[in-house]
Amino acid sequence: MSSFEQRITSYIEDIDHYLLSKLPINESPPANLHKAMHYSVMNGGKRIRPLLTFASAESLEIDPKILMPAAASIELLHCFSLVHDDLPCMDDDDLRRGRPSTHKEFGEATAVLAADALLSLSFEILASDLSFGATATNNASLIALISSATGSKGITGGQQLDLNAEEKIISQSELEHIYRQKTGKLLRACVLAPTCFINISLEQMSALEVYIDSIGLAFQIRDDILEAEGSTEIIGKSSKSDIHQGKATFPKIFGLDESKKRILELLALAQNQISVFGERAHPLQYMAESIINREF
């Protein structure tokens, strides 16, 4: 077991503790809104995005603790996007991580407001928390990076493109563009967040960019495969819902075998790129393999 792998449990405990410290108290008014926020965040998520942020920090030899606010901010944005994605007007999913989706538990209106509040809290944390050693300049750079992953050129735009592609047969390049927007951009923010604290070479920056572009695509293709092959009990959400809604997915358009082949190509490309970091690349290598081999 690698040293990074040994620290994963501790990292997850740390990020969960930090998130709890920043979320509003459950019973404080408006209690139903605050309960919905807690429900949407503290729900057994794998914390892949914070772990990817910490892995990048380790590979760049930065103290991961200084990235705690950024990692939490990104996780809150991820949770915000999931609440919106599950709404009846979007992907219409009743389950998330093995539990009723936020809108099924609290109603659609409160779910929308809870997601909006998580979005606001995410940037409040970035703008105000200097307790881990970040400077205002660092945080300004983080805000620029992370906000660019969230709007019309990131996950929000990606969701719109995803909706636009329903019931259509699109090209591989068109589908991968959607994946880069709705999934890859926020993962990119995870990997590049440490570069807001140090200067790295153009070669290293290029390696990180290609690495996360490849892993972002592989992440979403793996999601598609799990949805096509998995059961609701294992993946924690409604299986085959994308098929029923006519979503454009890699397995639907290119088949499962081609999808699995594409993932392996992307993994090889990612691993080749980060070899520039030598032995320090291991945390990023571990995260890449974990992402494409996950079962839920």
Secondary structure, DSSP 8 states (H G I E B T S, - for coil): --HHHHHHHHHHHHHHHHHHHHS--TTSSSHHHHHHHHHHHSS----HHHHHHHHHHHHTT--GGGGHHHHHHHHHHHHHHHHHHHSTTTT--SEETTEE-HHHHH-HHHHHHHHHHHHHHHHHHHHH--TTS--HHHHHHHHHHHHHTTSTTTHHHHHHHHHHTTT----HHHHHHHHIIIIIHHHHHHHHGGGGTS---HHHHHHHHHHHHHHHHHHHHHHHHHHHH--HHHHSS-TTHHHHTT---HHHHH-HHHHHHHHHHHHHHHHHHGGGGGGGGHHHHHHHHHHHH---
